[in-house]
């Protein structure tokens, strides 16, 4: 069986298992989002749903696997240390794809980095953009709440920021992820998703599609470039 089939079956199985464990059982702790702090890697693993321990996040092995799977999926990754370095990396990334018109989510970290970019970029405000104007933007910048090491997948929660359209419409998507928010598996990530999120977006590499002859094409139905800034604490 092909690797994409294996990944799809694993995702569906994990979703079914997570839903089966839901209901009256207690909810897991809220994730630590990128805008606030990224110290999960040094914290004890909290209890997940149904009293099952959730594997500890972070760690060099898990991070290495995550970056390898990101690359295998066609995404780019830059490890940055602290907010200042993240800002410089963001500017280089946007300049590298010739992005001029940029829109960011409402996450505080995203807004701080965008407003520090300086000249050469036109910053748009999501709430003031029509859908047609959003399609005219060159890049969207968001955070991700979790990363999944085994597939290189990013998890965006609807309760954390206004980011869904930004992650799907502009041709370039830049994601800020705390290095301490990398989970080992999909099941681990789902156990940590906030119950307040009415939707989650799972992103594995740039948008891909294929025709009836199975010829893959990148960027037809979404971003053709995905760049992750993996944020470590200074």
HELIX and SHEET records of a PDB file:
HELIX    1   1 UNK A    3  UNK A   20  1                                  18    
HELIX    2   2 UNK A   40  UNK A   42  5                                   3    
HELIX    3   3 UNK A   49  UNK A   51  5                                   3    
HELIX    4   4 UNK A   60  UNK A   72  1                                  13    
HELIX    5   5 UNK A   82  UNK A   96  1                                  15    
HELIX    6   6 UNK A  108  UNK A  115  1                                   8    
HELIX    7   7 UNK A  126  UNK A  128  5                                   3    
HELIX    8   8 UNK A  131  UNK A  135  1                                   5    
HELIX    9   9 UNK A  164  UNK A  168  1                                   5    
HELIX   10  10 UNK A  179  UNK A  181  5                                   3    
HELIX   11  11 UNK A  186  UNK A  192  1                                   7    
SHEET    1   A 6 UNK A  76  UNK A  81  0                                        
SHEET    2   A 6 UNK A 225  UNK A 232  1                                        
SHEET    3   A 6 UNK A 172  UNK A 178  1                                        
SHEET    4   A 6 UNK A 139  UNK A 143  1                                        
SHEET    5   A 6 UNK A 101  UNK A 104  1                                        
SHEET    6   A 6 UNK A 122  UNK A 125  1                                        
SHEET    1   B 4 UNK A 182  UNK A 183  0                                        
SHEET    2   B 4 UNK A 146  UNK A 148  1                                        
SHEET    3   B 4 UNK A 153  UNK A 157 -1                                        
SHEET    4   B 4 UNK A 200  UNK A 203 -1                                        
SHEET    1   C 2 UNK A 208  UNK A 210  0                                        
SHEET    2   C 2 UNK A 216  UNK A 218 -1                                        
END                                                                             
